[in-house]
């Protein structure tokens, strides 16, 4: 699955033996059985090219379907299978394209009006909310439902927020809907981190709204061409041939001048969080994993480039982002920002060694690899 590059209404889930409960917005909370029974007719299986299988869901009764871009990227032969319908429907046009959020809208010509899923407000979600995912794991187990929680809502940049969820997803489930307990779609399942347990990612559903309002009409042949052009960052050709040259900045300890202890802790904690998410994605050793890792690192870097508490930290992140822009692959870009992280960690370690209270509290920070 691709791009992490990666959904819910606040509600305290009441316990009970399947009885419906009223949410704090006046909506009725549904059971997992309710959600799969009600939603399955509006969820589709997508087959693209010779080998790609994913999931999508209907958001327009006239045949408008949402999915992940990476499910259909570079393909002109895109087929859709509707719920309990043996016929295959060819995608006639691509109605929306958002590379930054890994989203696409496609259109089919159904024989009759189709059931649709309702979008919820993904900006209202928070960690701890109950969620449900429905998809086609491994392209074999159609209409499988899993449940879990929103583990964290992670703003990676001004333009990208990712939902980390514990609901299990697998290859083939990319592009599927993520529901809140009211049966509203609050996300699009996007990626998994295979090195962790129950670490999965989804893109907030609110990113679909502008695409629905400003639809395009791109033939599938044109779509295949514009999404599969000469090697770009993220293509196997670019990533496989990209040499890695480490260049960790040797900052003086004065780079932290103007930052108080709380500021330092915030930077180091954010770097640690970014590495904890990004490194496992990189270790998948796929073009998609390299890009997802870079996007995670980029989000943290952009945050402190803009809002860092001291000049030295802001400049360090700015330098790292400038260097990343000069590189030709996501693998190289990810390492450029790791170098930025490691340079700051090293400088903090030297600063901390000079302060007994700091050493007692933190010890000497250790780099994590890769």
N, C-alpha and C positions, 0 to 999 in steps of 0.2 A: 504494500500500500504506500501511498505517496503523500508528501507534503504535510510537513507538520506545520509545516510552515506555517491546524488542529481550531449553558442550555436550560436554565430552569427557574421555575417559580418557587419562591420561598414558601415552604409548607411543612409542618411537623406531621409526619406520617403517623396516624393513629393505629394502634394495634387492634386486632379483632379477627374473627374467622370469616373473612371475605365480605363483611358488611361494608357498604359504602359509607364514607364519612364526608362531612362538609369541610372544604378547605377554607382558608381565611379570605379568599376572594369570592366566596359564594359558589365555587365550582364543586362538583362532586368528584371525590377521589375514586379512581377505578382500580380494580384488581388487575394483576398481570393477565389473567384470562380474559377480562373485559377488553383490555387494550389489544391483545392479539386478535380476538374475535372481531372487534370493531374496525381495526386498522388494516388487517391483512388484505382485504380487497383493493386497497389503494397502494399497496407495495408491489414492486415489480422486480423481476430478474432482468439484468442487462448483460448481453453478450456482445463483445466488441472484437472485431478481427478474428484471428484463429484461436486465441487462447485466453483472452481477458473475460473474467466473469465478475460482476458486481451487483449491487443493489441500487434501486432508485425508488422514488415515491411520487405519487401523482398529486400535483398542486393546482391543476386546472382540469375541469371536467371535459374540456375539448382535447385533452391529450398532452398537456404540459407536464413534464417530468423533471424532477431535480435529482442530481447525483453528484459524485465527485468527478472533477475533471480528469483525474488520472485513470479512472475506469475506462474512459472512451478516448483519451488523448491520442492523437496521431492515427485514428482509425476512421474510415469512411463507411465500413460495413458494420452498422450498429443495429442490433436486434433487441426487441423488448418482448418479454413474456408476461402477460397479465395473470392475475390470480385465477386459478382453475379454468384457464382458457388455453386450449392446445395450440392455438394459432400464434405465429410469430409476427410481430409488427415491426416494420422497418422504420427507423428514425428518418423523418423527412427533412428536417432542418435542425440546426443547433440554434436555440432561441436565447441562449445566455452563456457567457464565458467570463470567468473571473479567476485568472491564474493565481493571483495573490492569496485567495482563500480556497483554492482547489475546488471550485464549484462550477457546475455546468447545468444548463437547462436544455432539454431536447424535446422534440415534439413528434408525436405519432398521430395517425389518423384512425381513431377508433370507430367502431361501427355504431356506438351509442355513447351517450354521456357517461363519464366514468366517476366513480366515487373519489373524493379527494380527502387529504389530510389537512387539518387546521394547524397553522403556525402559531406557536406561543411567543411570548416575549422573552427572548434569551438574555436580555440585559438584566432581568430581574432574578436570575438564578444565583445560587451561592453554594459553597461547600456544604455537604451534608444532605442536599436535596436528593430524594429518591428518583431514579431514572430507569428507563427500560429501552433496550435496543432490539430491533428486529432486522434480520438480514438473512443472507444465504451463505453460511460459513463453508469455506472451501469449495463453493460452487456446487455443493452436493446436498447439504441439509437445509432445504428451502424453508423459509418462514420460521426460523428459530428465534426464540425470544430469550433474552438474558436480562437480569436486573442488577442494580448496584446503586452506588451513590456518586454524586459529583465529589470527587476527591479535592479538586482545586480549580478555581477559575484563574487562568494565568494570562494577564496582559503581556504580550511579547513585544508589542510596539504600539504606536498610536493607531495603527491600522489593523492590528491583528491581535485577537484574543483567542486562546485555545482552552477548551474544556477538558480537563483530565478527569476520567471516569473509571470506576471500578467494574462497571458492567462489561462482561467479556465480549470481545469482537474478534473476528478472524478474517483471513483473506477470503474474499467473496462477499463480505459484509460491507465493504467500502461503499459509501454513498447511501447507506440505509438511514432511516429516521431514528432519532433518539427522542424519546417521549418523557414528559413529566408525568406525574401521577394523575393528571387530569386528561391524559390522552392527547395533549398538544405536542407538536414537534418543536423541540427547542434546540436541536442540533443535528448535524450530519456526521455520522461516524466516519473517521478518516484514517487513523493509523493506530498501530500497536507497538509497544516497546517490549520486544520478546525477552530481553534480559531481566526484566522485572516481573513481579507478580501483580496481576490486576492493574496494570498501567496502560490505559488506552486513551485515545484522544479523539475529540470531536470538534467540529467547527460550529460556532453559534448559528442558529437558523436565521437570525436577523440579517445576516449577510445576503440572504436570498431575496429580501424585499426589494432593494433597488434593481436587481436583475429582473424581477417580475414586472416592475413598473416600466423599465426601459428595455424591452425585449428587442433582440436582433433577429435577422433571418439569414443565416449562413448555411449554405449547402454542406452536406456531410463531406463532399469532396474538397470544398474550400477549407472546411474545418480541419480535415486531415493534413492538408498542406501547411496551414499556418501553425499548427501545433506539432509538426514533424518536419521542420526545416533543417538547415545545416546545423551541425552539432552546437549545442548551447550548453551553458552551465546546467548540469543535471543530466545530460545525455551520457550513455555508457562510453561513447567515444571520448568525450571530454574528460570524464572522471577517471577512466582507466589510465589515461596517459598523463595525468596531472602529477608532476613531481612535488613532493612536500619538502619545503625548506623552512626549518624552525628559525624564528628570529624573535626571541623573547627580549623585550626591552629591559635594560638594566637601570631601573629608576633609582634616584637617590631617595633616602627616607623622607626628604622634604616634600616629596610628591603629595604626602598626606597633610601638609601644612594647611591649616584652616578647617580641617575635619575634626570633629570631636569623636569620642569613643563610640557613641551611638551611630554616627555617620559611617565610621569604619565597619562596624558590625553589619550595617545595612548592605554595604557594598560586598563584603565577604560572604554574607549569607545569600545574597542574590546570585553571586558568582557560583557558589556551591549548588544552589538550586538549578541554575542553568546547566551546569556540568552533569548533575544527577539525571537530568532529562535528556540533554543533548548527546552525551557520550554513548549511551546505549543505542540511540538512533544511529550514530555514526558507525558503531560496531556492527551494525547489520551489513556493512560493506556493500551497499547498493546506492545507486545514484539518488534514489528517493531518501535514503537514510542520511546521506551527506547533506542534502539540501535541508531536510528537517532539522538536523543538528545546527546548521548555519543559521536557520531562522530563529531557533531558540536563543543562540548566542547573540544574534543581531538584536533581538528584542531587549535583552538585558543591557547591551551596549548603548542602544539608542536612549534607553531610560536614563542612564547616568551621564551620557553625553549632554543631554538636555537639562537634567535636574540634579546633577552631582553637587554635593555640598561644598566642594572645594575645587579651585581652578585646576590643580594638578590632576585630579581624578577625571574631571571633564575632558581635559586635553588628552589624557591617556586613552580614553574610549574613543575620542574623535580621531586620534591617530590610527587606532586599530580599524575603525570603520573606513577611513580613507584608504588604508592599505588593502582592505578586503575588496574595495571597489576596483582596484587595479588588477585583480587576479581573475583567472579565466574559468575556474571550476569551483563548485560548492565545497569540494573537499579542501581545496586550498583556502577558500574563504573561511571555512570553519576553523582551520588551524590558525589563521591570522588572528582571529578573535580569541582563540585559546591562548595564543602568545600574549595577547593583551591581558587576559585574566591572570596568567602565570606571572607576568611582570609585576602586576599589582600585589599578588599574593607574596612574591619574593620580597618586595619592598616593605610590605607590612611585617613580614617575618623579621627583617633586620631592625625595623623600628621597635618591634615588640621585645626583641632581645635586649634592648637598652632600658627596658622598663620592667622592674620586678613584678609590679602589680599586673601588668599585661601578661607576662609569662605565666604567672600563677593562674590567671583566668583563662587564657587561650592555649598556652603552650605554643610551640613553634608550628605555624600552619604548614600542612603538608600538601604538596601538589597531588592531584589525582590524574591518573592516566588511563586511556588516552585523553 
